[in-house]
Amino acid sequence: MDSRLEQRALSLSIITTLGVALLGVSFGLLAGSQSILFDGVFSTIDAAMSGLALAVSRLVVREATSRFQHGFWHFEPMVAALNGGILLLLCFYAFLNALRELLGGGHALAFGAATLYAAVVLVICSAMAVYLKKINRRANSEFLRIDQKNWLMAALITGALLVAFVIALMLEGTALDHWTPYVDSALLVVLTLVFMPVPINIIRRAAKDILLMAPSAIDREVHAAMKEIMQREGLSHYYSHVAKSGRGHFIEIHIVTAPNFAAGRGMVEMDEIREEISSRLSIPPERRWFTVAFTAEERWA
């Protein structure tokens, strides 16, 4: 993974997000729109979380220290879970406020300013989503993947807001004008319901890493790599343990040897088996903690 490319992309995303947040808060107050104000606050929090993600992305590429001897990979899911949790609480709070406003009869909204905001932000969000997707083909970053999805979701939501604002603008002064005060609150209800799966999915993915749940794809790779080697070398059996924490993978394989395995075998031959297992795994060496141990007694496996 290209960490410098990741950090440059995250820096650009943070600056752009802050710009969108400023637009959202300004136009939200100018137009009297809760949905736009929510979008601005959402972007502000997202920028803060992206800043934290940038700091962590710089930290995880550092060498392990005496205090963090397994490196700093575990900070990634912790930051992602925090990000998802804050955004989920924001969505829930905004949903309740919008529902209360909707039941209270809604409020007036300056649809001209709201439409201008939605059009400008739609262009910005779409451009960022395309840019981050292109960059992440080379960077292969979980943070950029999440950020790109956030920009794409923002573009889709802003596009929906733009359509709704244009329709509401066209309804002003017509027989359906009495429905326009409900537009903003109704949009915010829909907006929060659509946004909620995003932080929920972020929390779900982060929880798997925090709980060190075995990633099924890597587990299958390990078993596939071991099957042929065990048969060829005449080994007894093995125990494998895999876990993922952020971009880091922990892979341990304990091989129980047959009684005649040690005869004529040296460390070089054992290292050759380790190298072969390593070559059959898709996770690059810099993103894994890889151990292969040999023992003649099962109690040490």
Kinemage of the C-alpha trace (Angstrom):
@kinemage 1
@onewidth
@group {chain A} dominant
@subgroup {mainchain}
@vectorlist {calphas} color= white
{ca met a 1} P 0.000 0.000 0.000
{ca asp a 2} L 1.239 3.518 -0.869
{ca ser a 3} L 0.932 5.326 2.475
{ca arg a 4} L 2.069 8.690 1.081
{ca leu a 5} L -0.597 8.543 -1.604
{ca glu a 6} L -3.167 7.645 1.049
{ca gln a 7} L -2.156 10.577 3.239
{ca arg a 8} L -2.248 13.077 0.351
{ca ala a 9} L -5.717 11.871 -0.654
{ca leu a 10} L -6.963 12.060 2.931
{ca ser a 11} L -5.561 15.587 3.305
{ca leu a 12} L -7.381 16.728 0.162
{ca ser a 13} L -10.563 15.026 1.368
{ca ile a 14} L -10.363 16.803 4.735
{ca ile a 15} L -9.897 20.241 3.115
{ca thr a 16} L -12.779 19.605 0.698
{ca thr a 17} L -15.004 18.288 3.480
{ca leu a 18} L -14.360 21.408 5.545
{ca gly a 19} L -15.324 23.513 2.533
{ca val a 20} L -18.567 21.568 2.080
{ca ala a 21} L -19.245 21.820 5.816
{ca leu a 22} L -18.832 25.612 5.700
{ca leu a 23} L -21.207 25.794 2.732
{ca gly a 24} L -23.727 23.561 4.506
{ca val a 25} L -23.783 25.535 7.742
{ca ser a 26} L -23.864 28.900 5.908
{ca phe a 27} L -26.593 27.968 3.417
{ca gly a 28} L -28.496 26.019 6.081
{ca leu a 29} L -28.772 29.136 8.233
{ca leu a 30} L -29.400 31.400 5.204
{ca ala a 31} L -32.148 29.216 3.745
{ca gly a 32} L -33.563 28.117 7.117
{ca ser a 33} L -33.066 24.484 6.125
{ca gln a 34} L -32.597 21.764 8.735
{ca ser a 35} L -31.624 19.215 6.098
{ca ile a 36} L -28.829 21.430 4.729
{ca leu a 37} L -27.689 22.336 8.247
{ca phe a 38} L -27.595 18.625 9.113
{ca asp a 39} L -25.532 17.986 5.994
{ca gly a 40} L -23.083 20.689 7.071
{ca val a 41} L -22.750 19.367 10.624
{ca phe a 42} L -22.392 15.814 9.270
{ca ser a 43} L -19.568 17.037 7.018
{ca thr a 44} L -17.889 18.855 9.933
{ca ile a 45} L -17.806 15.683 12.021
{ca asp a 46} L -16.682 13.684 9.008
{ca ala a 47} L -13.789 16.117 8.478
{ca ala a 48} L -12.744 15.762 12.123
{ca met a 49} L -12.835 11.977 11.835
{ca ser a 50} L -10.888 12.114 8.563
{ca gly a 51} L -8.248 14.192 10.349
{ca leu a 52} L -8.018 11.517 13.023
{ca ala a 53} L -7.826 8.845 10.318
{ca leu a 54} L -4.960 10.757 8.683
{ca ala a 55} L -3.061 10.820 11.977
{ca val a 56} L -3.607 7.079 12.431
{ca ser a 57} L -2.592 6.316 8.830
{ca arg a 58} L 0.747 7.985 9.569
{ca leu a 59} L 1.074 6.094 12.817
{ca val a 60} L 0.406 2.585 11.481
{ca val a 61} L 3.290 2.727 8.983
{ca arg a 62} L 5.777 3.305 11.809
{ca glu a 63} L 7.918 0.511 13.151
{ca ala a 64} L 6.803 -1.348 16.276
{ca thr a 65} L 8.071 0.057 19.577
{ca ser a 66} L 8.884 -1.481 22.954
{ca arg a 67} L 5.409 -0.506 24.198
{ca phe a 68} L 3.514 -1.436 21.000
{ca gln a 69} L 5.427 -4.521 19.938
{ca his a 70} L 2.735 -5.651 17.466
{ca gly a 71} L 2.678 -2.243 15.814
{ca phe a 72} L -0.179 0.263 15.630
{ca trp a 73} L -2.610 -1.543 13.331
{ca his a 74} L -5.217 -1.892 16.072
{ca phe a 75} L -5.808 1.878 16.122
{ca glu a 76} L -7.509 1.733 12.712
{ca pro a 77} L -10.670 -0.177 13.753
{ca met a 78} L -10.854 1.862 16.969
{ca val a 79} L -10.960 5.120 14.990
{ca ala a 80} L -13.438 3.651 12.504
{ca ala a 81} L -15.745 2.520 15.338
{ca leu a 82} L -15.565 5.986 16.936
{ca asn a 83} L -16.357 7.594 13.584
{ca gly a 84} L -19.328 5.316 12.986
{ca gly a 85} L -20.655 5.741 16.534
{ca ile a 86} L -20.628 9.556 16.429
{ca leu a 87} L -22.249 9.672 12.986
{ca leu a 88} L -24.928 7.189 14.045
{ca leu a 89} L -25.814 9.288 17.123
{ca leu a 90} L -25.957 12.418 14.947
{ca cys a 91} L -28.315 10.703 12.498
{ca phe a 92} L -30.585 9.490 15.285
{ca tyr a 93} L -30.740 12.919 16.954
{ca ala a 94} L -31.459 14.682 13.645
{ca phe a 95} L -34.163 12.116 12.819
{ca leu a 96} L -35.999 12.804 16.090
{ca asn a 97} L -35.787 16.586 15.569
{ca ala a 98} L -37.045 16.301 11.994
{ca leu a 99} L -39.935 14.092 13.078
{ca arg a 100} L -40.903 16.584 15.781
{ca glu a 101} L -40.752 19.458 13.275
{ca leu a 102} L -42.777 17.484 10.734
{ca leu a 103} L -45.507 16.725 13.251
{ca gly a 104} L -45.495 20.395 14.278
{ca gly a 105} L -46.425 21.634 10.799
{ca gly a 106} L -42.995 22.187 9.218
{ca his a 107} L -41.465 25.583 8.453
{ca ala a 108} L -40.828 27.983 5.599
{ca leu a 109} L -37.717 27.522 3.468
{ca ala a 110} L -35.849 29.687 0.936
{ca phe a 111} L -35.782 27.134 -1.874
{ca gly a 112} L -33.690 29.279 -4.217
{ca ala a 113} L -30.660 29.301 -1.888
{ca ala a 114} L -31.235 25.647 -1.021
{ca thr a 115} L -31.242 24.678 -4.701
{ca leu a 116} L -28.010 26.586 -5.354
{ca tyr a 117} L -26.326 24.827 -2.416
{ca ala a 118} L -27.448 21.369 -3.572
{ca ala a 119} L -26.204 21.958 -7.132
{ca val a 120} L -22.745 23.142 -6.024
{ca val a 121} L -22.256 20.380 -3.445
{ca leu a 122} L -23.450 17.699 -5.874
{ca val a 123} L -20.629 18.617 -8.264
{ca ile a 124} L -18.027 18.651 -5.462
{ca cys a 125} L -19.128 15.325 -3.940
{ca ser a 126} L -19.282 13.563 -7.301
{ca ala a 127} L -15.805 14.773 -8.244
{ca met a 128} L -14.340 13.618 -4.908
{ca ala a 129} L -15.997 10.195 -5.140
{ca val a 130} L -14.539 9.614 -8.620
{ca tyr a 131} L -11.105 10.927 -7.580
{ca leu a 132} L -10.842 8.754 -4.437
{ca lys a 133} L -11.971 5.633 -6.281
{ca lys a 134} L -9.241 6.201 -8.868
{ca ile a 135} L -6.578 6.879 -6.221
{ca asn a 136} L -7.537 3.875 -4.091
{ca arg a 137} L -6.867 1.485 -6.966
{ca arg a 138} L -3.204 2.248 -6.232
{ca ala a 139} L -3.331 3.052 -2.507
{ca asn a 140} L -5.529 0.085 -1.482
{ca ser a 141} L -6.517 1.832 1.770
{ca glu a 142} L -9.436 0.950 4.046
{ca phe a 143} L -9.665 4.596 5.124
{ca leu a 144} L -9.891 5.777 1.504
{ca arg a 145} L -12.451 3.068 0.735
{ca ile a 146} L -14.674 4.335 3.564
{ca asp a 147} L -14.059 7.962 2.556
{ca gln a 148} L -14.919 7.263 -1.085
{ca lys a 149} L -18.182 5.595 -0.075
{ca asn a 150} L -19.010 8.566 2.138
{ca trp a 151} L -18.482 10.984 -0.783
{ca leu a 152} L -20.561 8.777 -3.082
{ca met a 153} L -23.361 8.606 -0.524
{ca ala a 154} L -23.160 12.380 -0.080
{ca ala a 155} L -23.420 12.870 -3.853
{ca leu a 156} L -26.497 10.629 -4.080
{ca ile a 157} L -28.179 12.343 -1.139
{ca thr a 158} L -27.364 15.827 -2.425
{ca gly a 159} L -28.730 14.847 -5.837
{ca ala a 160} L -31.978 13.782 -4.183
{ca leu a 161} L -32.078 17.065 -2.244
{ca leu a 162} L -31.565 19.003 -5.468
{ca val a 163} L -34.483 17.251 -7.174
{ca ala a 164} L -36.726 17.820 -4.142
{ca phe a 165} L -35.782 21.507 -3.847
{ca val a 166} L -36.390 22.108 -7.556
{ca ile a 167} L -39.813 20.448 -7.340
{ca ala a 168} L -40.690 22.467 -4.215
{ca leu a 169} L -39.528 25.667 -5.934
{ca met a 170} L -41.858 24.901 -8.841
{ca leu a 171} L -44.767 24.297 -6.429
{ca glu a 172} L -44.510 27.742 -4.824
{ca gly a 173} L -47.511 29.896 -5.737
{ca thr a 174} L -49.520 26.919 -7.012
{ca ala a 175} L -52.462 25.045 -5.483
{ca leu a 176} L -49.962 22.719 -3.773
{ca asp a 177} L -48.042 25.539 -2.108
{ca his a 178} L -49.385 24.577 1.349
{ca trp a 179} L -47.254 21.418 1.253
{ca thr a 180} L -43.939 23.251 0.855
{ca pro a 181} L -43.387 23.925 4.618
{ca tyr a 182} L -43.185 20.154 5.116
{ca val a 183} L -40.535 19.588 2.449
{ca asp a 184} L -37.432 20.346 4.539
{ca ser a 185} L -38.460 18.276 7.571
{ca ala a 186} L -39.585 15.381 5.369
{ca leu a 187} L -36.278 15.499 3.518
{ca leu a 188} L -34.352 15.410 6.795
{ca val a 189} L -36.310 12.343 7.930
{ca val a 190} L -35.456 10.583 4.670
{ca leu a 191} L -31.877 11.886 4.770
{ca thr a 192} L -31.157 10.483 8.217
{ca leu a 193} L -32.776 7.124 7.425
{ca val a 194} L -30.640 6.803 4.298
{ca phe a 195} L -27.463 7.880 6.092
{ca met a 196} L -27.900 5.507 9.050
{ca pro a 197} L -26.738 2.331 7.238
{ca val a 198} L -23.383 4.028 6.494
{ca pro a 199} L -22.202 4.373 10.135
{ca ile a 200} L -23.847 1.049 11.027
{ca asn a 201} L -21.775 -0.681 8.349
{ca ile a 202} L -18.619 1.123 9.510
{ca ile a 203} L -19.248 -0.012 13.103
{ca arg a 204} L -19.958 -3.582 11.969
{ca arg a 205} L -16.705 -3.837 10.015
{ca ala a 206} L -14.680 -2.211 12.809
{ca ala a 207} L -16.216 -4.508 15.447
{ca lys a 208} L -14.987 -7.563 13.539
{ca asp a 209} L -11.447 -6.233 13.700
{ca ile a 210} L -11.663 -5.117 17.324
{ca leu a 211} L -13.007 -8.545 18.345
{ca leu a 212} L -10.263 -10.206 16.234
{ca met a 213} L -12.790 -12.298 14.316
{ca ala a 214} L -11.095 -14.587 11.806
{ca pro a 215} L -11.460 -13.259 8.221
{ca ser a 216} L -12.897 -16.188 6.267
{ca ala a 217} L -11.002 -15.397 3.039
{ca ile a 218} L -7.589 -15.490 4.736
{ca asp a 219} L -8.562 -18.568 6.741
{ca arg a 220} L -9.397 -20.382 3.493
{ca glu a 221} L -6.080 -19.280 1.990
{ca val a 222} L -4.151 -20.730 4.919
{ca his a 223} L -5.954 -24.086 4.733
{ca ala a 224} L -5.487 -24.243 0.956
{ca ala a 225} L -1.764 -23.486 1.300
{ca met a 226} L -1.295 -26.111 4.012
{ca lys a 227} L -3.210 -28.947 2.338
{ca glu a 228} L -0.640 -29.754 -0.354
{ca ile a 229} L 2.359 -29.144 1.908
{ca met a 230} L 1.061 -31.424 4.649
{ca gln a 231} L 0.530 -34.284 2.183
{ca arg a 232} L 3.859 -33.806 0.409
{ca glu a 233} L 5.969 -33.509 3.547
{ca gly a 234} L 4.193 -36.304 5.391
{ca leu a 235} L 3.351 -34.045 8.333
{ca ser a 236} L 0.837 -35.109 10.965
{ca his a 237} L -1.526 -32.134 11.319
{ca tyr a 238} L -1.539 -28.428 12.113
{ca tyr a 239} L -3.416 -25.705 13.963
{ca ser a 240} L -3.893 -22.273 12.408
{ca his a 241} L -5.043 -18.985 13.914
{ca val a 242} L -5.844 -15.901 11.830
{ca ala a 243} L -7.094 -12.459 12.798
{ca lys a 244} L -7.332 -9.012 11.224
{ca ser a 245} L -6.849 -5.651 12.917
{ca gly a 246} L -7.118 -2.690 10.569
{ca arg a 247} L -4.748 -3.239 7.664
{ca gly a 248} L -2.694 -5.738 9.688
{ca his a 249} L -3.195 -9.514 9.598
{ca phe a 250} L -2.020 -11.960 12.239
{ca ile a 251} L -1.365 -15.473 10.932
{ca glu a 252} L -0.038 -18.253 13.163
{ca ile a 253} L 0.457 -21.854 12.017
{ca his a 254} L 1.592 -24.579 14.415
{ca ile a 255} L 2.614 -27.777 12.630
{ca val a 256} L 2.721 -31.100 14.472
{ca thr a 257} L 5.385 -33.183 12.771
{ca ala a 258} L 5.456 -36.936 12.170
{ca pro a 259} L 8.044 -39.053 14.099
{ca asn a 260} L 10.403 -39.314 11.113
{ca phe a 261} L 10.143 -35.674 10.053
{ca ala a 262} L 13.193 -34.430 11.949
{ca ala a 263} L 15.484 -37.076 10.456
{ca gly a 264} L 17.756 -35.337 7.976
{ca arg a 265} L 15.905 -32.051 8.328
{ca gly a 266} L 17.618 -28.831 9.240
{ca met a 267} L 16.553 -25.255 9.808
{ca val a 268} L 17.069 -24.495 6.112
{ca glu a 269} L 14.459 -27.067 5.067
{ca met a 270} L 11.999 -25.761 7.659
{ca asp a 271} L 12.546 -22.213 6.457
{ca glu a 272} L 11.864 -23.375 2.894
{ca ile a 273} L 8.484 -24.706 4.041
{ca arg a 274} L 7.779 -21.381 5.765
{ca glu a 275} L 8.716 -19.512 2.600
{ca glu a 276} L 6.426 -21.695 0.496
{ca ile a 277} L 3.482 -21.128 2.820
{ca ser a 278} L 4.207 -17.396 2.788
{ca ser a 279} L 4.290 -17.274 -1.014
{ca arg a 280} L 0.825 -18.838 -1.201
{ca leu a 281} L -0.783 -16.057 0.871
{ca ser a 282} L -2.172 -12.905 -0.764
{ca ile a 283} L -1.478 -10.557 2.163
{ca pro a 284} L 1.808 -8.698 1.506
{ca pro a 285} L 4.574 -9.224 4.105
{ca glu a 286} L 4.465 -5.628 5.360
{ca arg a 287} L 0.817 -6.049 6.366
{ca arg a 288} L 1.027 -9.289 8.316
{ca trp a 289} L 2.477 -10.816 11.475
{ca phe a 290} L 3.354 -14.291 10.204
{ca thr a 291} L 4.536 -17.228 12.330
{ca val a 292} L 5.084 -20.881 11.414
{ca ala a 293} L 6.173 -23.172 14.262
{ca phe a 294} L 7.136 -26.863 14.176
{ca thr a 295} L 6.748 -29.209 17.131
{ca ala a 296} L 6.834 -32.960 17.697
{ca glu a 297} L 4.485 -32.722 20.674
{ca glu a 298} L 0.876 -31.687 20.202
{ca arg a 299} L 0.695 -29.956 23.582
{ca trp a 300} L 2.953 -27.212 22.204
{ca ala a 301} L 0.842 -26.663 19.098
